Amino acid sequence: MRDDLPPSTAPEALDADAGPLAARRQAAEGFRSVLARVDAGELEFPLPGSGRTRDRFAALRAVAGTDLCTARLVEGHVDAAAILAELGAPPPGPGERWGVWAAEPPGEGLTALRKDAGDGPGGAGGRADDGSGWVISGLKQYCSGAHSCTHALVTAHAGDERRLFAVRVDGDDCRPVDGTWQAVGMAGSDTPDVRFTDVPARAVGGPEAYLRRPGFWHGGIGVAACWYGGAVAASRVLREAAERRAEPHTDAHLGAVDSLLQAAGALLEQAAAEIDADPLDPDAARLRAMRVRAFVASACAAVLDHVGRATGAGPLCHDARHARTAADLAVYLRQHHAERDLAALGALLARPEDTR
């Protein structure tokens, strides 16, 4: 069972007793701290497919092992950096904190309108063909880091097309909606709805480029690396209980957890090697990500179950850090859509021509 957290990648320990607002502030501070070290060259999240994807996943795993809400924000920023690189756009600048706000559940959503280059809010100094000169309005759901991000990549509908846009999100034209993030688990990820009102935007890539690129799937495995880091953290109370007292049922649960984490960790390392060997095949990337995410999500959920059954209510009721980790991980795992994603994987295997 891997439970080492390199000090060069983990943010400082957070207050486990924090309420929702304090948890949000602490995760935001952890987010700033990690990115400050990135800007200073002390910490690196190599791009997927760069030959160092294993290091990227390890860095995400380490941050998640300290705090899952901070990891959610960091993962969004480094995913944005990877998307910008893959689609030929400039990288995040020093001091910028990016998110990827691309969820599209039922609801109002975002609409992008093209303005003439030069006279639209996003077109100052731009050419008519450089992607500037758009404005975005509407409501975007599930915007992690809504109060701490300076920029975001957002999906929006431009007529009949769906496109990706880079926007600045720290102004009065882009406002989080109070009361739309009531989560207990992952409270600190700060993921409310955000209201956009004529927000200047720059198109990144062409229509549907966000979903069609191989890196979409590489990023999904990065999220699984965060789940894994959270499961390792959640398992520590079980290891500590087994070390304190010899008891066969506790030992059995620890053995089960160890085998699950070893398998999940090995699968993530294998996926990293495969991405580096062939980063550009979208079909292979899709199948790989669906398999990895399905197994890692299942393994992490099983770890939570084993830990709870072995240690009882005590750690959940008296160990604030463990209780927070368990609650955060339970919510974070729902980023995998359970049977819906398994059905998509099964359909891809049985009828690949129907899933293109």
Residue pairs with C-beta under 8 A, 6 or more apart in sequence:
1 232
1 235
1 239
1 257
1 258
1 261
1 262
2 232
2 261
2 262
2 265
3 65
3 232
3 233
3 235
3 236
3 239
5 62
5 65
5 66
6 58
6 62
8 37
8 42
8 43
9 43
9 58
9 59
9 62
9 63
10 62
10 63
10 65
10 66
11 30
11 33
11 34
11 63
11 66
11 67
11 70
12 30
12 33
13 66
14 23
14 26
14 27
14 30
14 66
14 67
14 70
15 22
15 26
16 320
16 321
16 323
16 324
17 320
18 25
18 26
18 188
20 184
20 187
20 188
23 69
23 187
23 188
23 324
24 69
24 147
24 187
24 188
24 190
26 67
26 69
26 70
26 188
27 67
27 69
27 70
27 72
27 73
27 148
27 188
27 189
27 190
28 73
28 145
28 147
28 148
28 188
28 190
30 66
30 67
30 69
30 70
30 73
30 74
31 70
31 73
31 74
31 77
31 97
31 145
31 148
32 97
32 148
34 43
34 63
34 70
34 74
35 74
35 77
35 97
37 43
38 44
38 45
39 94
39 95
43 59
44 55
44 59
45 56
45 59
45 60
45 74
45 78
45 81
46 52
46 53
46 55
46 56
47 56
47 81
47 82
47 85
48 56
48 82
48 215
48 218
48 219
48 222
48 275
48 279
49 214
49 215
49 218
49 275
49 276
49 279
49 280
50 56
50 276
51 276
52 276
53 218
53 271
53 272
53 273
53 275
53 276
54 269
54 272
54 273
54 276
56 78
56 222
56 272
57 221
57 222
57 225
57 268
57 269
57 271
57 272
58 225
60 71
60 74
60 75
60 78
60 222
60 225
60 226
60 229
61 225
61 226
61 228
61 229
61 232
61 268
62 229
63 70
63 71
63 74
63 226
63 229
64 71
64 225
64 226
64 227
64 228
64 229
64 230
64 233
65 229
65 230
65 232
65 233
66 233
67 188
68 186
68 189
68 226
68 229
68 230
68 233
68 325
68 328
68 329
68 332
69 186
69 187
69 188
69 189
69 190
69 328
70 188
71 226
71 229
71 230
72 144
72 145
72 186
72 189
72 191
72 226
72 332
73 97
73 99
73 144
73 145
73 148
73 149
73 189
73 190
75 222
75 223
75 226
76 98
76 99
76 100
76 144
76 145
76 149
77 92
77 97
77 98
77 99
77 149
78 222
79 100
79 219
79 222
80 92
80 98
80 99
80 100
80 151
80 152
80 153
81 91
81 92
81 98
82 215
82 218
82 219
83 100
83 153
83 164
83 204
83 210
83 213
83 215
83 219
84 90
84 91
84 92
84 153
84 166
84 204
85 91
86 213
86 214
86 215
87 164
87 204
87 205
87 209
87 210
87 213
88 205
89 166
89 202
89 204
89 205
92 98
92 151
95 150
96 150
96 151
97 145
97 148
97 149
97 150
97 151
98 149
98 150
98 151
98 152
98 153
99 143
99 144
99 145
99 146
99 149
99 151
99 152
99 153
99 169
100 152
100 153
100 219
101 140
101 142
101 143
101 144
101 152
101 153
101 154
101 155
101 194
102 153
102 154
102 155
102 164
102 210
103 140
103 141
103 142
104 155
104 162
105 141
105 142
107 139
107 141
108 138
108 139
109 138
109 139
109 140
109 156
109 157
110 136
110 137
110 138
110 139
110 140
110 154
110 155
110 156
110 157
110 196
111 136
111 137
111 138
111 156
111 157
111 158
112 134
112 135
112 136
112 156
112 157
112 158
112 163
112 165
112 201
112 203
113 134
113 135
113 136
113 137
113 158
114 120
114 133
114 134
114 158
115 121
115 122
115 123
115 133
115 134
115 135
116 123
116 128
116 133
117 123
117 126
117 127
117 128
117 130
117 132
117 133
118 124
118 125
118 126
118 133
120 132
120 133
120 134
120 135
120 200
121 135
121 198
121 200
122 132
122 133
122 134
122 135
122 200
122 201
122 202
123 132
123 133
124 132
126 132
126 133
131 202
131 203
131 204
132 202
132 203
134 158
134 165
134 200
134 201
134 202
134 203
135 198
135 199
135 200
135 201
136 154
136 156
136 165
136 167
136 196
136 198
136 199
136 201
137 196
137 197
137 198
137 199
138 156
138 195
138 196
139 177
139 193
139 194
139 195
139 196
140 154
140 193
140 194
140 196
141 180
141 193
142 191
142 193
143 152
143 169
143 176
143 191
143 192
143 193
143 194
144 189
144 190
144 191
145 189
145 190
145 191
146 169
146 176
146 181
146 190
146 191
146 192
146 194
147 176
147 190
148 190
149 169
149 170
150 168
150 169
150 170
151 166
151 167
151 168
151 169
151 170
152 166
152 167
152 169
153 164
153 165
153 166
153 167
153 204
153 210
154 164
154 165
154 167
154 196
154 201
155 162
155 163
155 164
155 165
155 210
156 162
156 163
156 165
156 201
157 163
158 207
161 207
161 208
162 207
162 208
162 210
162 211
163 203
163 205
163 206
163 207
163 208
163 209
163 210
164 203
164 204
164 205
164 209
164 210
165 201
165 202
165 203
165 204
166 201
166 202
166 204
167 174
167 196
167 199
167 200
167 201
167 202
168 174
168 199
168 200
169 194
169 199
171 199
173 196
173 197
173 198
173 199
174 194
174 195
174 196
174 197
174 199
175 194
175 195
175 197
176 190
176 192
176 193
176 194
176 195
177 192
177 193
177 194
177 195
178 192
179 192
180 192
180 193
181 187
181 190
181 191
181 192
181 193
183 189
183 191
183 331
184 327
184 331
185 327
185 328
185 329
185 330
185 331
185 332
186 327
186 328
186 331
186 332
188 328
204 210
205 213
210 216
212 282
213 282
214 279
214 280
214 281
214 282
214 285
215 279
215 285
216 285
217 282
217 285
217 286
217 288
217 289
217 290
218 275
218 279
218 285
218 289
220 289
220 293
221 268
221 271
221 272
221 275
221 288
221 289
221 292
221 293
223 293
223 335
224 268
224 292
224 293
224 296
224 297
225 268
226 332
227 296
227 297
227 300
227 329
227 332
227 333
228 261
228 264
228 265
228 268
228 296
228 299
228 300
230 300
230 325
230 328
230 329
230 332
231 260
231 261
231 264
231 299
231 300
231 303
231 304
231 329
232 261
233 325
234 303
234 304
234 307
234 322
234 325
234 326
234 329
235 257
235 261
235 303
235 307
236 322
237 307
237 311
237 315
237 319
237 322
238 250
238 253
238 254
238 257
238 306
238 307
238 310
238 311
239 254
241 250
241 310
241 311
242 250
242 251
242 254
249 310
250 310
250 311
253 306
253 307
253 309
253 310
254 310
256 302
256 306
257 303
257 306
257 307
260 299
260 302
260 303
260 306
261 299
261 303
263 295
263 299
264 295
264 296
264 299
264 300
267 292
267 295
267 296
268 292
268 296
271 288
271 289
271 292
274 284
274 288
275 285
275 288
278 284
279 285
283 352
286 348
287 345
287 348
287 349
290 341
290 344
290 345
290 348
291 345
293 336
293 341
294 336
294 341
294 342
294 345
297 333
297 336
300 329
300 333
301 333
304 326
304 329
304 330
307 315
307 326
308 316
308 326
315 322
315 323
316 322
316 323
316 326
317 323
344 355
347 354
347 355
348 355
